């Protein structure tokens, strides 16, 4: 149970920081922000594999990339 709560908290922190550092408006709720952060942390751990500050920064960068991809997909579906 503690692992799930920890994952949600870290995902929320990484998602919020990714949305903060990426310029522009991001029309998504807090659940998508948490999922974005969890996915960014997971991909970041696959790419870097280490913990600490560098792993945290890599996770935020991965979440920012995912946020750009989310906006591209969202803009293409909105035009239809």
C-alpha positions as CSV (number, residue, x, y, z in Angstrom):
1,X,0.0,0.0,0.0
2,X,2.8,2.4,0.8
3,X,4.4,1.8,-2.6
4,X,1.2,2.9,-4.4
5,X,0.9,6.1,-2.3
6,X,4.6,6.9,-2.9
7,X,4.2,6.4,-6.6
8,X,1.2,8.7,-6.7
9,X,3.0,11.4,-4.7
10,X,6.2,11.2,-6.8
11,X,4.1,11.2,-10.0
12,X,2.2,14.3,-8.8
13,X,5.4,16.2,-8.0
14,X,7.0,15.3,-11.3
15,X,3.8,16.1,-13.3
16,X,3.4,19.4,-11.6
17,X,7.1,20.3,-12.2
18,X,6.9,19.3,-15.8
19,X,3.8,21.5,-16.4
20,X,5.5,24.3,-14.6
21,X,8.7,24.2,-16.7
22,X,6.9,23.7,-20.0
23,X,5.7,27.0,-21.5
24,X,2.1,27.4,-22.5
25,X,-1.3,26.4,-21.2
26,X,-1.8,22.7,-20.4
27,X,-5.5,21.9,-20.3
28,X,-5.5,18.8,-18.2
29,X,-6.7,17.9,-14.7
30,X,-4.9,16.7,-11.7
31,X,-5.4,13.0,-12.5
32,X,-3.8,13.3,-15.9
33,X,-1.0,15.3,-14.3
34,X,-0.3,12.5,-11.9
35,X,-0.4,9.9,-14.7
36,X,1.9,12.1,-16.7
37,X,4.3,12.3,-13.8
38,X,4.2,8.5,-13.2
39,X,4.9,7.7,-16.8
40,X,7.7,10.3,-16.9
41,X,9.3,8.7,-13.8
42,X,8.9,5.2,-15.2
43,X,10.5,6.2,-18.6
44,X,13.2,8.2,-16.8
45,X,14.1,5.2,-14.6
46,X,14.3,3.1,-17.7
47,X,16.6,5.6,-19.4
48,X,18.8,6.5,-16.5
49,X,18.3,3.8,-13.9
50,X,19.8,5.7,-11.1
51,X,18.2,7.5,-8.2
52,X,19.0,10.9,-6.8
53,X,18.9,14.3,-8.3
54,X,19.9,13.3,-11.8
55,X,17.3,10.6,-11.9
56,X,14.7,13.1,-10.8
57,X,15.7,15.6,-13.4
58,X,15.7,12.9,-16.1
59,X,12.1,12.0,-15.0
60,X,11.0,15.6,-15.3
61,X,12.5,15.9,-18.8
62,X,10.7,12.7,-19.8
63,X,7.4,14.0,-18.4
64,X,7.9,17.3,-20.4
65,X,8.4,15.3,-23.6
66,X,5.3,13.3,-22.8
67,X,3.4,16.6,-22.3
68,X,4.5,17.8,-25.7
69,X,3.3,14.5,-27.2
70,X,0.0,14.8,-25.3
71,X,-0.6,18.3,-26.8
72,X,0.2,17.1,-30.3
73,X,-2.3,14.2,-30.0
74,X,-4.9,16.4,-28.4
75,X,-4.6,19.1,-31.1
76,X,-5.0,16.5,-33.9
77,X,-8.1,15.0,-32.3
78,X,-9.6,18.5,-31.6
79,X,-9.4,19.5,-35.3
80,X,-11.7,16.6,-36.3
